Amino acid sequence: MKAVVYDSAKNFTIKDIPTPEPKSGEVLVKIELAGVCGTDLHIHEGDFLAEFPLIPGHEMVGIVSALGAGVNQFKVGERVTVNPVVSCGDCEFCREGKPILCHNRKGLGTNWPGSFAEYMIATEDLVFKVGNLSPDVAVFAEPAACAMHGAQMLGIKPGSSALIFGAGPTGQLLAQLMATSGAASVTVAGSTQFKLDLAKKLGADKTYLMDRNNVAKTKDDLLKASPSGYDIVVEATGSMQVAEICVPLTRSGGTFMVYGVAEPDETFKINAFDVFHREIRIQGSFAEIDTFPATLAALESGRLKTDGLITHRFSIDEYGKALEALRSDKSAHKIVLKF
């Protein structure tokens, strides 16, 4: 099979390697579409806990091609997606029912072979049927599951006001889930107009075109629009400059969520007294681990929409072009590899 293979950070080749055979309890999936996201750029650089050699890719949809011994939940020919996050089941957090915090957490496409290949292997418990969802929708299962986890962590109260920085695919998905979880008003702030236009089509109540080089003006403008601040403020860009204006924009008693992926050594400043006396809650949200069923239900019902998010399609041989488009093409939104 053809696959993207990294020998080390930044060093990859597209080459033919043996197609894996499913062992007991495993499923072999023939990939149809694989999503390329910002995390893949971090992995390309050797960050985000990447372990090499590696076949990256953690967003996918495909067709069951073969079944290992003992697998009885699936049939050859069914369309499925795969949850790429694996917990150990034995550490203190797994035993407490918090597998997302697993000490030994691994990921397909991060530590183990992922979906940037014609075929991939996953254990039966990580595979999910996608029903009648089209490949263009089902390929969003993993990023949408991350957004679902974020929405669950927020514990949104009906009638809340919400502001999310970042109009990328996961920002768009999270904005929708905040609205369907009870937020009365959702504002999406981003630096690209066509993404904000799409956010409006997908249900955002308000949008704001921001200049990342002038976050002070962004803060002032958004406070003019909502003088008391916002009950929920989500930073989904990974920008530390944007992160620093989030607590001042959070309404007293509200929640500031760190959702965007930053570099391991990046930091931002907050005013400790402001957090203290206004009782601001600071919440992290990392990936997902158990939200695939709820996410697929939301996609199947149409409550969670992906219309218009895919803008660029590349073949596996064009993987380098896909990375470059993700890094620098302002017209790119969601990028997928097609097989």
C-alpha positions as CSV (number, residue, x, y, z in Angstrom):
1,M,0.0,0.0,0.0
2,K,1.0,3.6,-0.4
3,A,1.6,5.6,2.7
4,V,3.1,8.8,4.1
5,V,6.1,7.6,6.2
6,Y,8.1,9.9,8.5
7,D,11.6,8.7,9.5
8,S,12.0,11.7,11.8
9,A,10.5,15.2,12.3
10,K,10.1,17.0,8.9
11,N,11.5,14.0,7.0
12,F,8.8,12.1,5.1
13,T,8.5,10.1,2.0
14,I,5.5,8.7,0.0
15,K,6.3,5.0,-0.5
16,D,4.9,1.5,-0.9
17,I,4.9,-0.6,2.2
18,P,3.2,-3.9,3.0
19,T,-0.5,-3.7,3.6
20,P,-1.1,-4.7,7.3
21,E,-3.2,-7.8,8.1
22,P,-5.7,-7.6,11.0
23,K,-4.8,-9.7,14.0
24,S,-7.4,-11.0,16.5
25,G,-9.8,-8.2,17.5
26,E,-8.6,-5.8,14.8
27,V,-10.2,-4.2,11.7
28,L,-8.5,-3.3,8.4
29,V,-10.0,-0.1,7.0
30,K,-9.5,1.0,3.4
31,I,-9.2,4.8,3.6
32,E,-11.6,7.0,1.5
33,L,-10.8,10.4,3.0
34,A,-8.3,11.6,5.6
35,G,-8.5,15.0,7.2
36,V,-5.3,17.1,7.5
37,C,-5.4,19.6,10.5
38,G,-3.2,21.9,12.4
39,T,-2.1,19.1,14.7
40,D,-0.5,17.4,11.7
41,L,1.7,20.5,11.3
42,H,2.8,20.2,14.9
43,I,3.5,16.5,14.4
44,H,5.5,17.3,11.2
45,E,7.7,19.5,13.4
46,G,8.1,16.7,15.9
47,D,5.8,18.2,18.5
48,F,2.5,17.0,20.0
49,L,4.1,13.9,21.6
50,A,4.9,12.5,18.1
51,E,7.0,9.3,18.0
52,F,9.0,8.3,14.9
53,P,9.0,6.5,12.6
54,L,5.4,7.2,12.0
55,I,2.5,7.2,9.5
56,P,0.5,10.3,10.6
57,G,-3.2,11.0,10.2
58,H,-5.9,10.9,12.8
59,E,-9.1,12.0,11.0
60,M,-10.6,9.5,8.6
61,V,-13.5,7.7,7.0
62,G,-13.2,4.4,5.1
63,I,-14.6,1.0,4.2
64,V,-14.0,-2.2,6.3
65,S,-11.7,-4.3,4.1
66,A,-10.9,-7.3,6.4
67,L,-11.6,-8.5,9.9
68,G,-9.4,-10.2,12.4
69,A,-10.5,-13.2,14.4
70,G,-13.3,-12.6,16.9
71,V,-14.5,-9.4,15.4
72,N,-18.3,-9.6,15.1
73,Q,-19.6,-6.0,15.2
74,F,-18.6,-5.2,11.6
75,K,-19.0,-6.5,8.1
76,V,-16.7,-6.1,5.2
77,G,-17.9,-3.3,3.0
78,E,-19.4,-1.1,5.9
79,R,-18.3,2.5,6.0
80,V,-16.7,3.4,9.3
81,T,-14.6,6.0,11.1
82,V,-11.9,5.4,13.8
83,N,-11.4,7.1,17.2
84,P,-7.6,7.6,17.3
85,V,-7.1,8.0,21.0
86,V,-6.2,5.0,23.1
87,S,-6.0,4.9,26.9
88,C,-4.3,2.2,29.0
89,G,-7.1,1.4,31.3
90,D,-4.8,0.8,34.2
91,C,-3.4,4.1,35.4
92,E,-4.9,6.1,38.3
93,F,-6.9,8.4,36.0
94,C,-8.3,5.5,33.9
95,R,-9.3,3.8,37.1
96,E,-11.1,7.0,38.2
97,G,-13.1,7.0,35.0
98,K,-11.0,9.9,33.4
99,P,-9.3,8.2,30.5
100,I,-8.7,11.5,28.7
101,L,-6.1,12.2,31.4
102,C,-4.4,8.8,31.0
103,H,-0.7,8.8,31.9
104,N,0.0,6.3,29.1
105,R,-2.4,7.8,26.4
106,K,-1.4,7.0,22.8
107,G,-2.8,8.1,19.5
108,L,-3.1,6.6,16.0
109,G,-1.3,9.0,13.8
110,T,0.8,10.4,16.7
111,N,2.5,7.3,18.2
112,W,1.1,4.5,16.2
113,P,0.3,4.2,12.4
114,G,-2.5,6.5,11.3
115,S,-4.7,7.3,8.3
116,F,-2.3,8.9,5.8
117,A,-2.2,5.6,4.0
118,E,-4.3,3.5,1.7
119,Y,-5.2,1.1,4.6
120,M,-5.0,1.4,8.4
121,I,-5.5,-1.0,11.3
122,A,-7.6,-0.3,14.4
123,T,-8.8,-2.4,17.2
124,E,-12.5,-3.2,17.2
125,D,-13.3,-0.9,20.1
126,L,-12.0,2.1,18.3
127,V,-14.1,1.6,15.1
128,F,-17.5,3.2,14.6
129,K,-20.1,2.7,11.9
130,V,-21.2,6.0,10.3
131,G,-24.5,4.9,8.9
132,N,-25.7,6.9,6.0
133,L,-23.2,9.8,6.4
134,S,-21.4,10.7,3.3
135,P,-17.5,10.5,3.4
136,D,-17.4,14.3,3.2
137,V,-19.3,14.5,6.5
138,A,-18.0,11.4,8.2
139,V,-14.4,12.6,7.8
140,F,-15.2,15.2,10.4
141,A,-16.0,12.7,13.1
142,E,-12.7,13.1,15.0
143,P,-12.5,17.0,15.0
144,A,-16.2,17.1,15.8
145,A,-15.7,14.7,18.7
146,C,-13.0,17.1,20.0
147,A,-15.5,19.9,19.8
148,M,-18.1,17.7,21.5
149,H,-15.7,17.1,24.4
150,G,-15.1,20.9,24.6
151,A,-18.8,21.6,24.8
152,Q,-19.3,19.0,27.5
153,M,-16.4,20.4,29.5
154,L,-18.0,23.9,29.4
155,G,-21.3,22.7,31.0
156,I,-23.1,25.5,29.2
157,K,-26.1,27.0,31.0
158,P,-29.1,27.9,28.9
159,G,-29.2,31.6,28.0
160,S,-25.4,32.0,28.2
161,S,-23.5,34.3,25.9
162,A,-20.5,32.8,24.2
163,L,-17.5,34.1,22.3
164,I,-15.1,31.9,20.4
165,F,-11.8,33.0,18.8
166,G,-11.0,30.9,15.8
167,A,-13.2,30.2,12.7
168,G,-11.3,27.1,11.6
169,P,-13.1,23.8,11.3
170,T,-13.0,22.9,15.0
171,G,-14.0,26.4,15.9
172,Q,-17.0,26.2,13.6
173,L,-18.0,22.9,15.0
174,L,-17.6,24.0,18.6
175,A,-19.6,27.2,17.9
176,Q,-22.5,25.1,16.6
177,L,-22.4,22.8,19.6
178,M,-22.4,25.7,22.1
179,A,-25.5,27.0,20.4
180,T,-27.3,23.6,20.5
181,S,-26.2,23.2,24.1
182,G,-28.1,26.2,25.3
183,A,-26.0,29.3,24.5
184,A,-28.4,32.1,23.6
185,S,-25.9,34.0,21.6
186,V,-22.7,32.8,19.9
187,T,-20.1,35.2,18.5
188,V,-17.3,33.9,16.3
189,A,-14.2,36.1,16.0
190,G,-11.7,35.3,13.2
191,S,-9.2,36.9,10.9
192,T,-10.5,35.6,7.6
193,Q,-13.8,37.0,6.2
194,F,-14.9,33.9,4.2
195,K,-14.6,31.7,7.2
196,L,-16.8,34.2,9.2
197,D,-19.3,34.2,6.4
198,L,-19.5,30.5,6.6
199,A,-19.9,30.7,10.4
200,K,-23.0,32.8,9.9
201,K,-24.4,30.3,7.5
202,L,-23.7,27.5,10.0
203,G,-25.6,29.3,12.7
204,A,-23.4,31.9,14.5
205,D,-25.4,34.8,15.8
206,K,-22.6,37.4,15.3
207,T,-19.1,37.5,13.8
208,Y,-16.2,39.8,14.2
209,L,-13.3,40.3,11.8
210,M,-10.2,40.7,14.0
211,D,-6.7,41.8,13.3
212,R,-4.3,39.5,15.2
213,N,-1.7,42.3,15.1
214,N,-4.0,44.6,17.1
215,V,-5.6,42.5,19.8
216,A,-6.1,45.5,22.0
217,K,-8.6,46.9,19.5
218,T,-10.3,43.5,19.3
219,K,-10.8,43.5,23.0
220,D,-12.2,47.0,23.0
221,D,-14.5,46.4,20.1
222,L,-15.9,43.1,21.6
223,L,-16.4,44.8,25.0
224,K,-18.4,47.6,23.3
225,A,-20.6,44.9,21.8
226,S,-21.0,43.2,25.2
227,P,-20.0,45.6,28.0
228,S,-20.4,43.0,30.8
229,G,-18.3,40.5,28.8
230,Y,-19.3,37.0,27.7
231,D,-20.3,34.0,30.0
232,I,-18.0,31.8,27.9
233,V,-14.9,32.8,26.0
234,V,-13.0,30.1,24.1
235,E,-9.5,30.5,22.6
236,A,-9.4,28.2,19.6
237,T,-6.5,29.8,17.6
238,G,-3.4,28.7,19.6
239,S,-2.3,32.4,19.7
240,M,-0.9,33.6,23.0
241,Q,-1.7,37.2,22.1
242,V,-5.3,36.3,21.7
243,A,-5.3,34.2,24.9
244,E,-4.2,37.2,26.9
245,I,-7.4,39.2,26.1
246,C,-9.7,36.3,27.0
247,V,-10.0,36.8,30.8
248,P,-10.8,40.5,30.4
249,L,-13.5,39.5,27.9
250,T,-15.0,36.9,30.3
251,R,-18.1,38.0,32.3
252,S,-17.8,37.8,36.1
253,G,-18.4,34.3,37.2
254,G,-17.9,33.0,33.6
255,T,-15.5,30.5,32.0
256,F,-12.5,31.0,29.8
257,M,-11.5,27.8,27.9
258,V,-8.1,27.1,26.4
259,Y,-9.0,25.0,23.3
260,G,-6.4,25.9,20.7
261,V,-3.2,23.9,20.3
262,A,-0.1,25.9,21.4
263,E,3.5,24.9,21.5
264,P,4.6,23.1,24.7
265,D,6.7,26.0,26.0
266,E,4.3,28.9,25.1
267,T,2.8,30.9,27.9
268,F,0.4,33.9,28.3
269,K,-0.2,36.3,31.2
270,I,-3.4,36.6,33.2
271,N,-4.2,39.1,36.0
272,A,-4.5,36.8,39.1
273,F,-6.5,39.3,41.1
274,D,-9.0,39.7,38.2
275,V,-9.5,35.9,38.1
276,F,-9.7,35.8,41.9
277,H,-12.2,38.6,42.6
278,R,-14.4,38.0,39.6
279,E,-14.4,34.2,40.2
280,I,-13.3,33.4,36.6
281,R,-13.1,29.7,35.8
282,I,-10.2,28.6,33.6
283,Q,-10.9,25.4,31.8
284,G,-8.7,23.3,29.4
285,S,-10.1,20.9,26.7
286,F,-7.8,18.3,25.2
287,A,-8.8,16.2,22.2
288,E,-11.5,13.6,22.9
289,I,-11.8,10.0,24.0
290,D,-15.4,9.0,24.5
291,T,-17.5,11.4,22.5
292,F,-17.7,9.6,19.2
293,P,-21.2,8.1,19.7
294,A,-22.7,11.5,20.7
295,T,-20.8,13.2,17.8
296,L,-22.0,10.8,15.2
297,A,-25.6,11.2,16.4
298,A,-25.3,14.9,16.1
299,L,-23.9,14.6,12.5
300,E,-26.5,12.1,11.5
301,S,-29.4,14.3,12.8
302,G,-28.1,17.3,11.0
303,R,-27.8,19.4,14.2
304,L,-24.1,19.5,13.6
305,K,-23.3,20.7,10.0
306,T,-20.1,20.5,8.0
307,D,-21.4,22.1,4.7
308,G,-18.8,24.2,3.0
309,L,-15.9,23.3,5.4
310,I,-13.9,21.3,2.9
311,T,-12.1,23.6,0.5
312,H,-9.0,21.6,-0.7
313,R,-8.5,18.0,-1.8
314,F,-5.2,16.4,-2.5
315,S,-4.0,12.9,-3.4
316,I,-1.6,11.1,-1.1
317,D,1.2,11.9,-3.5
318,E,0.4,15.6,-3.0
319,Y,0.8,15.4,0.8
320,G,3.6,18.0,0.8
321,K,1.3,20.4,-1.1
322,A,-1.5,19.7,1.5
323,L,0.9,20.7,4.3
324,E,2.0,23.8,2.6
325,A,-1.6,24.8,1.8
326,L,-2.5,24.3,5.5
327,R,0.5,26.4,6.5
328,S,0.1,29.3,4.2
329,D,-2.9,29.3,1.8
330,K,-5.4,31.8,3.1
331,S,-8.1,30.3,1.0
332,A,-7.8,26.9,2.7
333,H,-10.3,25.8,5.3
334,K,-10.6,22.1,5.7
335,I,-8.0,20.0,3.7
336,V,-8.5,16.3,3.0
337,L,-6.5,13.6,1.3
338,K,-8.6,11.6,-1.1
339,F,-7.9,7.9,-1.9
